[in-house]
Amino acid sequence: MEKTNKINIRVRYNETDKMGVVYHGNYAQYLEIARVEWLRSRGISYKALENSGIMLPVVALRIDYKKPARYDDLLTVELELLRKPTVKIEFNYKIWNQEQHILAEANTVLAFIDANSFKPIRCPEYILEKL
């Protein structure tokens, strides 16, 4: 099972604050982009997942900020799946800039939820097969 993936994201002007650095809340969006692309690279569409009645809400998020990202920086977000998913799926992340400075390290835990009952369910078998 390939557990890592890297994507690049260019910081847009509207993602920065008055100090000229990326607003801290935008990092959660970068992590989400990395997760969706990781799934897509394995043939799993997040949209199809939701259409089949499965949601994946974030139940835990931790971000350790090291250095600021700035407008027009080219960020690399590396995602690593920590273990085989069960009812939850957990990822670690590293974000660095074009100078290879680590800007942030993060962790997310998401839960597989039935869209109708809002109750936790096990990771679908077809996803486990693709991982």
C-alpha positions as CSV (number, residue, x, y, z in Angstrom):
1,M,0.0,0.0,0.0
2,E,1.5,3.3,-1.1
3,K,1.1,5.5,2.0
4,T,2.4,8.9,0.8
5,N,1.6,11.5,-1.7
6,K,2.9,15.0,-2.5
7,I,1.1,17.9,-4.1
8,N,2.1,21.5,-4.9
9,I,-0.1,24.5,-4.0
10,R,0.7,28.1,-4.9
11,V,-0.2,30.6,-2.2
12,R,-2.8,33.1,-3.5
13,Y,-2.9,36.7,-2.3
14,N,-6.4,36.3,-0.7
15,E,-4.9,33.5,1.6
16,T,-2.7,36.0,3.4
17,D,-3.4,38.3,6.2
18,K,-2.4,41.9,6.9
19,M,1.1,40.8,8.0
20,G,1.6,39.3,4.5
21,V,1.6,35.7,5.7
22,V,-0.8,32.8,5.1
23,Y,-3.7,33.0,7.6
24,H,-3.5,30.1,9.9
25,G,-7.0,28.8,9.0
26,N,-6.0,28.2,5.4
27,Y,-3.6,25.4,6.3
28,A,-6.7,23.2,7.0
29,Q,-7.7,23.8,3.4
30,Y,-4.3,22.8,2.1
31,L,-4.6,19.5,4.1
32,E,-8.0,18.9,2.6
33,I,-6.7,19.4,-0.9
34,A,-3.9,16.9,-0.2
35,R,-6.4,14.3,1.1
36,V,-8.8,14.7,-1.8
37,E,-5.9,14.3,-4.3
38,W,-4.5,11.4,-2.4
39,L,-7.9,9.6,-2.7
40,R,-8.2,10.6,-6.4
41,S,-4.7,9.2,-7.2
42,R,-6.0,5.9,-5.9
43,G,-9.1,5.9,-8.0
44,I,-11.4,7.1,-5.2
45,S,-13.6,10.1,-5.9
46,Y,-14.6,12.0,-2.8
47,K,-17.8,13.1,-4.7
48,A,-18.7,9.5,-5.5
49,L,-18.0,8.6,-1.9
50,E,-20.5,11.2,-0.7
51,N,-23.0,10.2,-3.4
52,S,-22.9,6.6,-2.1
53,G,-23.9,7.8,1.3
54,I,-20.5,8.0,3.0
55,M,-19.1,11.2,4.6
56,L,-15.6,11.7,6.0
57,P,-15.8,14.5,8.5
58,V,-12.6,15.6,10.3
59,V,-12.9,14.6,14.0
60,A,-9.4,15.8,15.0
61,L,-6.9,18.3,13.6
62,R,-3.5,19.3,14.9
63,I,-1.2,21.8,13.2
64,D,2.2,22.8,14.5
65,Y,3.3,26.0,12.7
66,K,7.1,26.3,12.2
67,K,7.6,29.2,9.8
68,P,5.2,31.4,7.9
69,A,4.2,30.9,4.3
70,R,3.9,34.0,2.2
71,Y,2.1,35.1,-1.0
72,D,3.2,33.3,-4.1
73,D,5.2,30.7,-2.2
74,L,5.1,27.3,-3.9
75,L,4.1,24.9,-1.1
76,T,4.6,21.2,-1.2
77,V,2.2,19.2,1.0
78,E,3.2,15.7,1.8
79,L,0.6,13.4,3.2
80,E,1.2,10.0,4.8
81,L,-1.5,7.5,5.7
82,L,-0.6,6.2,9.2
83,R,-2.3,2.8,9.2
84,K,-5.0,0.8,7.5
85,P,-8.3,2.6,7.9
86,T,-11.0,1.1,10.2
87,V,-13.9,3.4,11.3
88,K,-11.3,6.2,11.2
89,I,-8.5,7.2,8.8
90,E,-5.5,9.1,10.1
91,F,-2.9,11.2,8.2
92,N,0.3,13.0,9.0
93,Y,1.4,16.0,6.8
94,K,4.4,18.1,6.2
95,I,4.3,21.4,4.4
96,W,7.4,23.1,3.1
97,N,8.2,26.0,0.7
98,Q,10.3,26.2,-2.4
99,E,13.4,26.8,-0.2
100,Q,12.7,23.4,1.4
101,H,11.9,25.0,4.8
102,I,9.4,23.0,6.8
103,L,6.5,25.5,7.5
104,A,4.1,23.2,9.3
105,E,3.5,19.6,10.4
106,A,0.0,18.4,10.9
107,N,-2.2,15.4,11.7
108,T,-5.9,14.8,10.9
109,V,-8.3,12.0,11.9
110,L,-11.4,11.5,9.9
111,A,-14.3,9.2,10.6
112,F,-16.4,7.2,8.1
113,I,-20.0,8.2,8.7
114,D,-23.3,7.0,7.2
115,A,-24.9,10.0,5.6
116,N,-28.4,9.0,6.6
117,S,-27.9,7.9,10.2
118,F,-24.8,10.0,11.0
119,K,-23.4,6.9,12.7
120,P,-19.8,5.7,12.3
121,I,-19.3,2.8,9.9
122,R,-16.3,0.8,8.9
123,C,-14.2,1.8,5.9
124,P,-15.8,0.3,2.8
125,E,-14.1,-2.8,1.5
126,Y,-13.7,-1.2,-2.0
127,I,-11.6,1.6,-0.5
128,L,-9.4,-0.9,1.4
129,E,-8.9,-2.8,-1.9
130,K,-7.7,0.4,-3.6
131,L,-5.3,1.3,-0.8
